[in-house]
Amino acid sequence: MIQRGFDRFSSLINTASKGLLKIKLTAMRDYDLGSAHTACLRYLYLSRNGLTQNQISKKCEVNKAQTSRVLSNLIEKNYVVSCEGDKIYNKIYMLTPEGQTIARDINRRITEICDFVSGDIPDEDLKEFYFTLEKICNRIRESEKVFFDNKK
């Protein structure tokens, strides 16, 4: 990535991130939830057999403490239930019927937005874009280790 590309990439990623955050906040406002709940609800919705806290953390790419707070909040609102496991991280979390209704609505809204955003971009172009973006993200993670983990 050349330096000018770095600046453009940073600017575009920041713009996309701010836009996505606003979309999540707006979509979740009707349910008195925050943007952190979006991915959790969507992954639980897509997993009919439920997920453990560890699985949710990995899929959402957030730490276990944040996942625990989100799950506690969703349980408190009766959108999620936990099936007892031998340890806290082995419990299976599933959507309640009310949680399924909300997640279905959120999923519908996000699908509409994604359809609008992708517009007339061919599926093959989107596939290539996400493939390349994933490579860049992986390389950024690697660069953190190479350039910063050994620095004191």
DSSP file (Angstrom, degrees, kcal/mol; ACC not computed):
  #  RESIDUE AA STRUCTURE BP1 BP2  ACC     N-H-->O    O-->H-N    N-H-->O    O-->H-N    TCO  KAPPA ALPHA  PHI   PSI    X-CA   Y-CA   Z-CA
    1    1 A M              0   0    0      0, 0.0     2,-0.1     0, 0.0     5,-0.0   0.000 360.0 360.0 360.0 122.0    0.0    0.0    0.0
    2    2 A I     >  -     0   0    0      1,-0.1     4,-2.1     4,-0.0     3,-0.3  -0.388 360.0-104.8 -76.4 160.5    1.6    3.3   -1.0
    3    3 A Q  H  > S+     0   0    0      1,-0.3     4,-2.0     2,-0.2     5,-0.2   0.893 121.7  50.2 -56.5 -44.2    1.4    6.2    1.4
    4    4 A R  H  > S+     0   0    0      1,-0.2     4,-2.2     2,-0.2    -1,-0.3   0.890 109.9  52.7 -61.3 -36.8   -1.3    8.1   -0.5
    5    5 A G  H  > S+     0   0    0     -3,-0.3     4,-3.2     1,-0.2    -1,-0.2   0.870 104.7  55.9 -64.3 -36.5   -3.2    4.8   -0.6
    6    6 A F  H  X S+     0   0    0     -4,-2.1     4,-3.0     2,-0.2    -2,-0.2   0.938 108.8  46.2 -60.7 -47.4   -2.9    4.6    3.2
    7    7 A D  H  X S+     0   0    0     -4,-2.0     4,-2.3     2,-0.2    -2,-0.2   0.918 116.2  44.6 -63.3 -43.8   -4.4    8.0    3.7
    8    8 A R  H  X S+     0   0    0     -4,-2.2     4,-2.9     2,-0.2     5,-0.2   0.931 114.0  49.9 -65.8 -44.9   -7.3    7.3    1.3
    9    9 A F  H  X S+     0   0    0     -4,-3.2     4,-2.8     1,-0.2     5,-0.2   0.938 111.5  48.8 -58.2 -48.5   -7.8    3.9    2.8
   10   10 A S  H  X S+     0   0    0     -4,-3.0     4,-2.4     1,-0.2    -1,-0.2   0.915 113.3  47.3 -58.5 -44.8   -7.9    5.3    6.3
   11   11 A S  H  X S+     0   0    0     -4,-2.3     4,-2.3    -5,-0.2    -1,-0.2   0.924 114.0  46.3 -64.1 -45.7  -10.4    8.0    5.3
   12   12 A L  H  X S+     0   0    0     -4,-2.9     4,-2.6     2,-0.2    -2,-0.2   0.904 113.0  49.2 -65.4 -41.5  -12.7    5.6    3.4
   13   13 A I  H  X S+     0   0    0     -4,-2.8     4,-2.9    -5,-0.2    -1,-0.2   0.914 111.5  49.8 -64.5 -42.5  -12.7    3.1    6.3
   14   14 A N  H  X S+     0   0    0     -4,-2.4     4,-2.5    -5,-0.2     5,-0.2   0.914 111.5  48.6 -61.8 -42.5  -13.4    5.8    8.8
   15   15 A T  H  X S+     0   0    0     -4,-2.3     4,-2.2     2,-0.2    -2,-0.2   0.932 114.2  45.7 -62.9 -45.9  -16.3    7.0    6.6
   16   16 A A  H  X S+     0   0    0     -4,-2.6     4,-2.7     2,-0.2    -2,-0.2   0.915 112.7  51.0 -63.5 -42.9  -17.7    3.5    6.2
   17   17 A S  H  X S+     0   0    0     -4,-2.9     4,-2.4     2,-0.2    -2,-0.2   0.916 110.9  47.4 -63.1 -44.4  -17.3    2.8   10.0
   18   18 A K  H  X S+     0   0    0     -4,-2.5     4,-2.3     2,-0.2    -1,-0.2   0.910 113.2  49.2 -62.7 -42.5  -19.1    6.0   11.0
   19   19 A G  H  X S+     0   0    0     -4,-2.2     4,-2.3    -5,-0.2    -2,-0.2   0.911 111.6  48.3 -63.6 -42.9  -21.9    5.2    8.5
   20   20 A L  H  X S+     0   0    0     -4,-2.7     4,-2.8     2,-0.2    -2,-0.2   0.898 110.3  51.7 -64.7 -40.4  -22.3    1.6    9.7
   21   21 A L  H  X S+     0   0    0     -4,-2.4     4,-2.8     2,-0.2     5,-0.2   0.925 110.3  48.7 -61.8 -43.9  -22.4    2.7   13.4
   22   22 A K  H  X S+     0   0    0     -4,-2.3     4,-2.5     2,-0.2    -2,-0.2   0.907 111.6  49.8 -62.7 -41.7  -25.1    5.3   12.6
   23   23 A I  H  X S+     0   0    0     -4,-2.3     4,-2.6     2,-0.2    -2,-0.2   0.934 112.7  47.1 -61.8 -46.5  -27.1    2.6   10.7
   24   24 A K  H  X S+     0   0    0     -4,-2.8     4,-2.3     1,-0.2    -2,-0.2   0.937 113.0  48.3 -61.5 -47.2  -26.8    0.2   13.6
   25   25 A L  H  X S+     0   0    0     -4,-2.8     4,-1.3     1,-0.2    -1,-0.2   0.909 113.6  47.1 -60.8 -42.4  -27.7    2.8   16.2
   26   26 A T  H  X S+     0   0    0     -4,-2.5     4,-0.6    -5,-0.2     3,-0.2   0.916 113.2  48.1 -65.7 -43.8  -30.8    3.8   14.2
   27   27 A A  H  < S+     0   0    0     -4,-2.6     3,-0.3     1,-0.2    -1,-0.2   0.846 116.3  43.7 -65.5 -34.0  -31.9    0.3   13.6
   28   28 A M  H ><>S+     0   0    0     -4,-2.3     5,-1.8    -5,-0.2     3,-1.7   0.656  91.1  84.0 -87.9 -16.2  -31.5   -0.6   17.3
   29   29 A R  H ><5S+     0   0    0     -4,-1.3     3,-1.7     1,-0.3    -1,-0.2   0.864  83.1  60.9 -56.5 -39.2  -33.1    2.5   18.7
   30   30 A D  T 3<5S+     0   0    0     -4,-0.6    -1,-0.3    -3,-0.3    -2,-0.1   0.734 110.3  41.9 -61.0 -21.6  -36.6    1.1   18.4
   31   31 A Y  T < 5S-     0   0    0     -3,-1.7    -1,-0.3     2,-0.1    -2,-0.2   0.255 113.5-114.0-110.1  10.2  -35.6   -1.7   20.7
   32   32 A D  T < 5S+     0   0    0     -3,-1.7     2,-0.3    -4,-0.2    -3,-0.2   0.897  76.7 126.8  55.9  42.8  -33.7    0.4   23.2
   33   33 A L      < -     0   0    0     -5,-1.8    -1,-0.2    -8,-0.2     2,-0.2  -0.829  52.7-127.1-124.1 163.9  -30.5   -1.4   22.2
   34   34 A G    >   -     0   0    0     -2,-0.3     3,-1.4    -3,-0.1     4,-0.5  -0.483  34.8 -93.5-106.0 178.6  -27.1   -0.2   21.1
   35   35 A S  T >> S+     0   0    0      1,-0.3     3,-1.1     2,-0.2     4,-0.6   0.794 118.6  67.3 -63.1 -28.6  -24.9   -1.0   18.1
   36   36 A A  H 3> S+     0   0    0      1,-0.2     4,-0.7     2,-0.1    -1,-0.3   0.758  96.2  56.9 -64.3 -23.1  -23.0   -3.7   20.1
   37   37 A H  H <> S+     0   0    0     -3,-1.4     4,-2.6     1,-0.2     5,-0.3   0.716  88.5  78.7 -78.8 -21.1  -26.2   -5.7   20.1
   38   38 A T  H <> S+     0   0    0     -3,-1.1     4,-2.4    -4,-0.5     5,-0.2   0.943  96.6  38.6 -56.9 -58.5  -26.6   -5.8   16.4
   39   39 A A  H  X S+     0   0    0     -4,-0.6     4,-2.9     1,-0.2     5,-0.3   0.891 115.1  54.5 -63.6 -39.9  -24.1   -8.5   15.5
   40   40 A C  H  X S+     0   0    0     -4,-0.7     4,-2.3     1,-0.2    -1,-0.2   0.946 111.6  43.9 -59.1 -49.3  -24.9  -10.6   18.5
   41   41 A L  H  X S+     0   0    0     -4,-2.6     4,-2.3     1,-0.2    -1,-0.2   0.905 114.1  50.8 -62.3 -41.8  -28.6  -10.7   17.6
   42   42 A R  H  X S+     0   0    0     -4,-2.4     4,-2.1    -5,-0.3    -2,-0.2   0.917 111.3  46.7 -65.3 -43.1  -27.8  -11.4   13.9
   43   43 A Y  H  X S+     0   0    0     -4,-2.9     4,-1.1     1,-0.2    -1,-0.2   0.902 113.7  48.2 -67.3 -39.4  -25.5  -14.3   14.7
   44   44 A L  H  < S+     0   0    0     -4,-2.3     6,-0.3    -5,-0.3    51,-0.3   0.881 110.9  52.3 -65.8 -36.0  -27.9  -15.8   17.1
   45   45 A Y  H  < S+     0   0    0     -4,-2.3    -2,-0.2     1,-0.2    -1,-0.2   0.887 111.0  46.2 -64.5 -39.7  -30.7  -15.4   14.5
   46   46 A L  H  < S+     0   0    0     -4,-2.1     2,-0.8     1,-0.2    -1,-0.2   0.671 104.8  67.3 -78.8 -16.8  -28.6  -17.2   11.9
   47   47 A S    ><  -     0   0    0     -4,-1.1     3,-1.7    -5,-0.2    -1,-0.2  -0.839  61.9-175.7-107.3  96.0  -27.7  -20.0   14.2
   48   48 A R  T 3  S+     0   0    0     -2,-0.8    -1,-0.1     1,-0.3     3,-0.1   0.728  82.9  53.5 -65.1 -22.0  -30.8  -21.9   15.0
   49   49 A N  T 3  S-     0   0    0      1,-0.3    -1,-0.3    -3,-0.1    -5,-0.1   0.378 112.1-118.0 -95.3   4.5  -29.0  -24.2   17.5
   50   50 A G    <   -     0   0    0     -3,-1.7     2,-0.3    -6,-0.3    -1,-0.3  -0.065  22.8-110.6  84.0 171.9  -27.6  -21.3   19.5
   51   51 A L  E     -A   93   0A   0     42,-1.9    42,-3.2    -3,-0.1     2,-0.1  -0.965  17.5-117.2-140.8 153.7  -24.1  -20.3   20.2
   52   52 A T  E  >  -A   92   0A   0     -2,-0.3     4,-2.3    40,-0.2     5,-0.2  -0.451  36.2-107.7 -82.3 166.0  -21.7  -20.2   23.2
   53   53 A Q  H  > S+     0   0    0     38,-0.5     4,-2.7    35,-0.3     5,-0.2   0.899 122.0  52.9 -60.5 -40.3  -20.4  -16.9   24.5
   54   54 A N  H  > S+     0   0    0     35,-0.7     4,-2.3     2,-0.2    -1,-0.2   0.910 108.6  49.0 -62.8 -42.7  -17.0  -17.8   23.1
   55   55 A Q  H  > S+     0   0    0      2,-0.2     4,-2.6     1,-0.2    -1,-0.2   0.908 111.8  49.2 -63.3 -41.8  -18.5  -18.4   19.7
   56   56 A I  H  X S+     0   0    0     -4,-2.3     4,-2.8     2,-0.2     5,-0.3   0.929 109.7  51.9 -63.7 -44.8  -20.3  -15.1   19.8
   57   57 A S  H  X>S+     0   0    0     -4,-2.7     5,-1.8     1,-0.2     4,-1.1   0.921 112.6  45.4 -56.6 -45.8  -17.2  -13.3   20.8
   58   58 A K  H  <5S+     0   0    0     -4,-2.3    -1,-0.2     2,-0.2    -2,-0.2   0.923 114.5  46.8 -66.5 -44.6  -15.2  -14.8   17.9
   59   59 A K  H  <5S+     0   0    0     -4,-2.6    -2,-0.2     1,-0.2    -1,-0.2   0.897 119.2  40.1 -65.4 -39.6  -17.9  -14.2   15.3
   60   60 A C  H  <5S-     0   0    0     -4,-2.8    -1,-0.2    -5,-0.2    -2,-0.2   0.610 104.2-132.6 -83.2 -12.3  -18.5  -10.6   16.5
   61   61 A E  T  <5 +     0   0    0     -4,-1.1     2,-0.3    -5,-0.3    -3,-0.2   0.917  64.2 122.8  56.4  47.4  -14.7  -10.0   16.9
   62   62 A V      < -     0   0    0     -5,-1.8    -1,-0.2    -6,-0.2    -2,-0.1  -0.908  67.4 -92.0-129.8 161.1  -15.2   -8.5   20.4
   63   63 A N     >  -     0   0    0     -2,-0.3     4,-2.1     1,-0.1     3,-0.2  -0.242  35.3-110.9 -72.6 163.2  -13.8   -9.5   23.7
   64   64 A K  H  > S+     0   0    0      1,-0.2     4,-2.6     2,-0.2     5,-0.2   0.812 114.8  59.7 -65.0 -31.3  -15.6  -11.8   26.1
   65   65 A A  H  > S+     0   0    0      2,-0.2     4,-2.1     1,-0.2    -1,-0.2   0.928 108.2  44.0 -64.1 -44.2  -16.3   -9.0   28.6
   66   66 A Q  H  > S+     0   0    0      2,-0.2     4,-2.6     1,-0.2    -2,-0.2   0.917 113.5  51.3 -66.4 -41.7  -18.2   -7.0   26.0
   67   67 A T  H  X S+     0   0    0     -4,-2.1     4,-2.9     1,-0.2     5,-0.2   0.908 108.7  52.0 -60.7 -41.1  -20.0  -10.1   24.8
   68   68 A S  H  X S+     0   0    0     -4,-2.6     4,-2.5     2,-0.2    -1,-0.2   0.913 110.3  47.8 -61.4 -43.4  -21.0  -10.9   28.4
   69   69 A R  H  X S+     0   0    0     -4,-2.1     4,-2.2     2,-0.2    -2,-0.2   0.919 113.3  47.8 -63.5 -43.7  -22.4   -7.4   28.9
   70   70 A V  H  X S+     0   0    0     -4,-2.6     4,-2.4     2,-0.2    -2,-0.2   0.935 113.4  47.2 -63.5 -46.8  -24.4   -7.6   25.7
   71   71 A L  H  X S+     0   0    0     -4,-2.9     4,-2.6     1,-0.2     5,-0.2   0.910 110.6  52.2 -62.9 -42.2  -25.7  -11.1   26.5
   72   72 A S  H  X S+     0   0    0     -4,-2.5     4,-2.5    -5,-0.2    -1,-0.2   0.914 111.1  47.9 -59.2 -42.6  -26.7  -10.0   30.0
   73   73 A N  H  X S+     0   0    0     -4,-2.2     4,-1.7     2,-0.2    -2,-0.2   0.909 112.4  48.0 -64.9 -42.8  -28.6   -7.0   28.6
   74   74 A L  H  <>S+     0   0    0     -4,-2.4     5,-3.0     2,-0.2     6,-1.1   0.852 112.2  49.4 -68.6 -34.5  -30.4   -9.2   26.0
   75   75 A I  H ><5S+     0   0    0     -4,-2.6     3,-1.6     4,-0.2    -2,-0.2   0.919 108.5  53.6 -67.2 -43.9  -31.3  -11.7   28.7
   76   76 A E  H 3<5S+     0   0    0     -4,-2.5    -2,-0.2     1,-0.3    -1,-0.2   0.853 109.8  47.7 -58.4 -36.4  -32.6   -8.9   31.0
   77   77 A K  T 3<5S-     0   0    0     -4,-1.7    -1,-0.3    -5,-0.1    -2,-0.2   0.433 116.0-117.8 -85.2   0.5  -34.8   -7.7   28.1
   78   78 A N  T < 5S+     0   0    0     -3,-1.6    21,-0.4     2,-0.2    20,-0.3   0.813  84.5 116.4  65.7  33.3  -36.0  -11.3   27.5
   79   79 A Y  S   <S+     0   0    0     -5,-3.0    17,-2.0     1,-0.2     2,-0.3   0.624  76.4  33.0 -97.8 -19.7  -34.6  -11.4   24.0
   80   80 A V  E     -B   95   0A   0     -6,-1.1     2,-0.3    15,-0.3    15,-0.2  -0.982  63.4-166.0-138.1 145.5  -32.1  -14.2   24.8
   81   81 A V  E     -B   94   0A   0     13,-2.8    13,-2.6    -2,-0.3     2,-0.4  -0.925  14.8-137.5-125.4 156.0  -32.1  -17.2   27.1
   82   82 A S  E     -B   93   0A   0     -2,-0.3     2,-0.5    11,-0.2    11,-0.2  -0.942   6.9-143.5-115.2 138.1  -29.2  -19.4   28.2
   83   83 A C  E     -B   92   0A   0      9,-3.3     9,-1.4    -2,-0.4    -2,-0.0  -0.857  39.8-100.6 -95.1 130.6  -29.3  -23.2   28.4
   84   84 A E        +     0   0    0     -2,-0.5     2,-0.3     7,-0.2     4,-0.1  -0.199  45.6 176.5 -59.0 135.4  -27.2  -24.3   31.3
   85   85 A G        -     0   0    0      2,-0.1     6,-0.2     6,-0.0    -1,-0.0  -0.750  45.8-100.9-124.8 175.9  -23.7  -25.6   30.6
   86   86 A D  S    S+     0   0    0     -2,-0.3     2,-0.3     4,-0.1    -2,-0.1   0.766 107.0  26.2 -74.3 -23.0  -21.1  -26.8   33.0
   87   87 A K  S >> S-     0   0    0      1,-0.1     3,-1.2     0, 0.0     4,-0.6  -0.925  86.2-110.7-134.5 160.6  -19.2  -23.5   32.7
   88   88 A I  G >4 S+     0   0    0     -2,-0.3     3,-0.8     1,-0.3   -35,-0.3   0.870 118.7  50.4 -59.3 -37.7  -20.3  -20.0   31.9
   89   89 A Y  G 34 S+     0   0    0      1,-0.2   -35,-0.7   -37,-0.1    -1,-0.3   0.597 106.8  55.9 -80.5  -8.5  -18.5  -20.1   28.6
   90   90 A N  G <4 S+     0   0    0     -3,-1.2    -1,-0.2   -38,-0.1    -2,-0.2   0.486  79.2 114.9 -98.4  -4.1  -20.1  -23.4   27.6
   91   91 A K    <<  -     0   0    0     -3,-0.8   -38,-0.5    -4,-0.6     2,-0.5  -0.378  65.6-130.3 -64.2 143.5  -23.7  -22.2   28.0
   92   92 A I  E     -AB  52  83A   0     -9,-1.4    -9,-3.3   -40,-0.2     2,-0.4  -0.855  19.3-154.5 -97.0 128.7  -25.6  -22.1   24.8
   93   93 A Y  E     +AB  51  82A   0    -42,-3.2   -42,-1.9    -2,-0.5     2,-0.3  -0.874  17.0 174.6-106.1 135.8  -27.5  -18.8   24.1
   94   94 A M  E     - B   0  81A   0    -13,-2.6   -13,-2.8    -2,-0.4     2,-0.2  -0.947  33.1-102.2-137.0 156.4  -30.6  -18.8   22.0
   95   95 A L  E     - B   0  80A   0     -2,-0.3   -15,-0.3   -51,-0.3   -16,-0.1  -0.546  30.7-133.6 -76.1 142.4  -33.1  -16.2   21.0
   96   96 A T     >  -     0   0    0    -17,-2.0     4,-2.8    -2,-0.2     5,-0.2  -0.387  37.8 -95.0 -78.4 170.3  -36.5  -16.2   22.7
   97   97 A P  H  > S+     0   0    0      0, 0.0     4,-1.9     0, 0.0     5,-0.1   0.903 131.3  48.4 -54.6 -40.3  -39.6  -15.8   20.4
   98   98 A E  H  > S+     0   0    0    -20,-0.3     4,-2.2     1,-0.2     5,-0.2   0.903 110.8  50.7 -66.0 -40.5  -39.5  -12.1   21.1
   99   99 A G  H  > S+     0   0    0    -21,-0.4     4,-2.9     1,-0.2    -1,-0.2   0.875 108.1  52.9 -63.4 -37.9  -35.8  -12.0   20.3
  100  100 A Q  H  X S+     0   0    0     -4,-2.8     4,-2.5     2,-0.2    -1,-0.2   0.899 108.4  50.5 -64.4 -40.5  -36.4  -13.9   17.0
  101  101 A T  H  X S+     0   0    0     -4,-1.9     4,-2.0    -5,-0.2    -2,-0.2   0.929 114.0  43.9 -62.4 -45.6  -39.0  -11.3   16.0
  102  102 A I  H  X S+     0   0    0     -4,-2.2     4,-2.7     2,-0.2     5,-0.2   0.933 114.2  49.1 -65.6 -46.5  -36.6   -8.4   16.7
  103  103 A A  H  X S+     0   0    0     -4,-2.9     4,-2.8     1,-0.2    -2,-0.2   0.874 109.5  53.1 -62.7 -37.1  -33.7  -10.1   15.0
  104  104 A R  H  X S+     0   0    0     -4,-2.5     4,-2.2     2,-0.2    -1,-0.2   0.919 111.0  46.6 -62.8 -43.4  -35.8  -10.9   12.0
  105  105 A D  H  X S+     0   0    0     -4,-2.0     4,-2.4     2,-0.2    -2,-0.2   0.918 113.6  47.8 -64.4 -44.6  -36.8   -7.2   11.7
  106  106 A I  H  X S+     0   0    0     -4,-2.7     4,-2.7     1,-0.2     5,-0.2   0.920 111.6  50.9 -62.3 -43.7  -33.2   -6.1   12.2
  107  107 A N  H  X S+     0   0    0     -4,-2.8     4,-2.4     1,-0.2    -1,-0.2   0.896 109.8  50.5 -60.9 -41.2  -32.1   -8.6    9.6
  108  108 A R  H  X S+     0   0    0     -4,-2.2     4,-2.3     2,-0.2    -2,-0.2   0.926 111.6  47.6 -62.7 -45.5  -34.7   -7.3    7.1
  109  109 A R  H  X S+     0   0    0     -4,-2.4     4,-2.3     1,-0.2    -2,-0.2   0.923 113.0  47.8 -61.9 -44.9  -33.6   -3.7    7.7
  110  110 A I  H  X S+     0   0    0     -4,-2.7     4,-2.9     1,-0.2    -1,-0.2   0.881 109.9  52.9 -66.2 -37.9  -30.0   -4.5    7.2
  111  111 A T  H  X S+     0   0    0     -4,-2.4     4,-2.6    -5,-0.2    -1,-0.2   0.925 109.4  49.4 -62.3 -44.4  -30.7   -6.5    4.1
  112  112 A E  H  X S+     0   0    0     -4,-2.3     4,-2.1     2,-0.2    -2,-0.2   0.921 113.1  46.7 -59.4 -44.3  -32.6   -3.6    2.6
  113  113 A I  H  X S+     0   0    0     -4,-2.3     4,-3.1     2,-0.2     5,-0.2   0.925 112.2  49.6 -65.6 -44.8  -29.7   -1.2    3.4
  114  114 A C  H  X S+     0   0    0     -4,-2.9     4,-2.8     1,-0.2     5,-0.3   0.904 110.2  51.1 -61.8 -41.3  -27.1   -3.7    2.0
  115  115 A D  H  X S+     0   0    0     -4,-2.6     4,-1.4    -5,-0.2    -1,-0.2   0.908 113.3  45.8 -61.4 -41.5  -29.2   -4.0   -1.2
  116  116 A F  H  < S+     0   0    0     -4,-2.1    -2,-0.2    -5,-0.2    -1,-0.2   0.938 114.3  47.2 -65.7 -47.3  -29.3   -0.2   -1.5
  117  117 A V  H  < S+     0   0    0     -4,-3.1    -2,-0.2     1,-0.2    -1,-0.2   0.910 114.2  45.3 -64.0 -43.9  -25.6    0.3   -0.8
  118  118 A S  H >< S+     0   0    0     -4,-2.8     3,-3.0    -5,-0.2    -1,-0.2   0.775  85.1 157.4 -73.8 -23.8  -24.4   -2.4   -3.2
  119  119 A G  T 3< S-     0   0    0     -4,-1.4    -1,-0.2    -5,-0.3    -2,-0.1  -0.043  71.3 -10.9  44.8-121.9  -26.9   -1.1   -5.8
  120  120 A D  T 3  S+     0   0    0     -3,-0.1    -1,-0.3    -4,-0.1    -2,-0.1   0.184  96.5 128.0 -97.6  17.1  -25.8   -2.0   -9.3
  121  121 A I    <   -     0   0    0     -3,-3.0     5,-0.1     1,-0.1    -3,-0.0  -0.620  67.3-114.2 -72.6 124.2  -22.3   -3.3   -8.2
  122  122 A P     >  -     0   0    0      0, 0.0     4,-2.0     0, 0.0     3,-0.5  -0.257  16.5-121.0 -60.5 146.2  -22.0   -6.8   -9.7
  123  123 A D  H  > S+     0   0    0      1,-0.2     4,-2.7     2,-0.2     5,-0.2   0.861 113.5  56.7 -55.0 -38.8  -21.8   -9.7   -7.2
  124  124 A E  H  > S+     0   0    0      1,-0.2     4,-2.2     2,-0.2    -1,-0.2   0.888 106.2  49.6 -63.6 -39.0  -18.5  -10.7   -8.6
  125  125 A D  H  > S+     0   0    0     -3,-0.5     4,-2.5     2,-0.2    -1,-0.2   0.906 111.9  48.3 -64.9 -41.9  -17.0   -7.2   -7.9
  126  126 A L  H  X S+     0   0    0     -4,-2.0     4,-2.7     2,-0.2     5,-0.2   0.913 110.2  51.7 -64.3 -42.4  -18.4   -7.3   -4.3
  127  127 A K  H  X S+     0   0    0     -4,-2.7     4,-2.1     1,-0.2    -2,-0.2   0.924 112.5  45.5 -59.6 -45.4  -16.9  -10.8   -3.8
  128  128 A E  H  X S+     0   0    0     -4,-2.2     4,-2.5     2,-0.2    -1,-0.2   0.888 111.5  53.4 -65.6 -40.2  -13.5   -9.6   -5.0
  129  129 A F  H  X S+     0   0    0     -4,-2.5     4,-3.0     2,-0.2    -2,-0.2   0.949 111.3  44.3 -59.7 -50.3  -13.8   -6.5   -2.8
  130  130 A Y  H  X S+     0   0    0     -4,-2.7     4,-2.4     1,-0.2    -1,-0.2   0.870 112.3  53.1 -65.9 -36.3  -14.5   -8.4    0.3
  131  131 A F  H  X S+     0   0    0     -4,-2.1     4,-1.8    -5,-0.2    -1,-0.2   0.933 113.7  42.8 -60.8 -46.4  -11.7  -10.9   -0.5
  132  132 A T  H  X S+     0   0    0     -4,-2.5     4,-2.4     2,-0.2    -2,-0.2   0.905 113.0  51.7 -68.6 -42.5   -9.2   -8.1   -0.9
  133  133 A L  H  X S+     0   0    0     -4,-3.0     4,-2.7     1,-0.2    -1,-0.2   0.898 108.6  51.8 -61.8 -40.1  -10.5   -6.2    2.2
  134  134 A E  H  X S+     0   0    0     -4,-2.4     4,-2.4     2,-0.2    -1,-0.2   0.906 108.9  50.6 -63.4 -40.8  -10.1   -9.3    4.3
  135  135 A K  H  X S+     0   0    0     -4,-1.8     4,-2.3     2,-0.2    -2,-0.2   0.925 111.1  48.5 -60.8 -44.4   -6.5   -9.7    3.0
  136  136 A I  H  X S+     0   0    0     -4,-2.4     4,-2.4     2,-0.2    -2,-0.2   0.925 111.1  50.0 -62.8 -44.8   -5.8   -6.1    4.0
  137  137 A C  H  X S+     0   0    0     -4,-2.7     4,-2.2     1,-0.2    -1,-0.2   0.905 110.7  49.7 -61.3 -42.1   -7.3   -6.5    7.4
  138  138 A N  H  X S+     0   0    0     -4,-2.4     4,-2.2     1,-0.2    -1,-0.2   0.899 111.3  49.2 -63.0 -40.6   -5.3   -9.7    8.0
  139  139 A R  H  X S+     0   0    0     -4,-2.3     4,-2.6     2,-0.2    -2,-0.2   0.861 108.1  53.6 -68.5 -35.1   -2.1   -7.9    7.0
  140  140 A I  H  X S+     0   0    0     -4,-2.4     4,-1.7     2,-0.2    -2,-0.2   0.930 109.0  49.1 -63.4 -44.0   -2.9   -5.0    9.3
  141  141 A R  H  X S+     0   0    0     -4,-2.2     4,-1.3     1,-0.2    -2,-0.2   0.914 112.2  48.8 -59.9 -43.0   -3.2   -7.5   12.2
  142  142 A E  H  X S+     0   0    0     -4,-2.2     4,-2.4     1,-0.2    -2,-0.2   0.898 107.7  54.5 -63.3 -40.6    0.1   -9.0   11.2
  143  143 A S  H  X S+     0   0    0     -4,-2.6     4,-3.0     1,-0.2     5,-0.4   0.843 101.6  58.9 -65.0 -32.3    1.8   -5.6   11.0
  144  144 A E  H  X>S+     0   0    0     -4,-1.7     4,-2.0     1,-0.2     5,-1.3   0.919 109.9  43.6 -60.2 -43.0    0.6   -4.8   14.5
  145  145 A K  I  <>S+     0   0    0     -4,-1.3     5,-0.5     3,-0.2     4,-0.4   0.920 117.5  45.1 -67.6 -44.8    2.6   -7.9   15.7
  146  146 A V  I  <5S+     0   0    0     -4,-2.4    -2,-0.2     1,-0.2    -1,-0.2   0.916 126.0  27.5 -67.5 -44.3    5.6   -7.2   13.6
  147  147 A F  I  <5S+     0   0    0     -4,-3.0    -3,-0.2    -5,-0.2    -2,-0.2   0.683 134.0  20.5 -97.2 -19.3    5.9   -3.5   14.3
  148  148 A F  I ><5S+     0   0    0     -4,-2.0     3,-0.9    -5,-0.4    -3,-0.2   0.704 102.3  71.3-125.9 -26.9    4.4   -3.0   17.7
  149  149 A D  I 3 <S+     0   0    0     -5,-1.3    -4,-0.1    -4,-0.4    -3,-0.1   0.829 105.7  43.4 -65.8 -30.5    4.2   -6.1   19.9
  150  150 A N  T 3 <S+     0   0    0     -5,-0.5     2,-0.3    -4,-0.2    -1,-0.2   0.469  94.1 100.1 -94.3  -1.2    8.0   -6.2   20.4
  151  151 A K    <         0   0    0     -3,-0.9    -3,-0.0     1,-0.1    -4,-0.0  -0.628 360.0 360.0 -86.3 141.6    8.4   -2.5   21.1
  152  152 A K              0   0    0     -2,-0.3    -1,-0.1     0, 0.0    -4,-0.0   0.365 360.0 360.0-124.4 360.0    8.6   -1.3   24.7
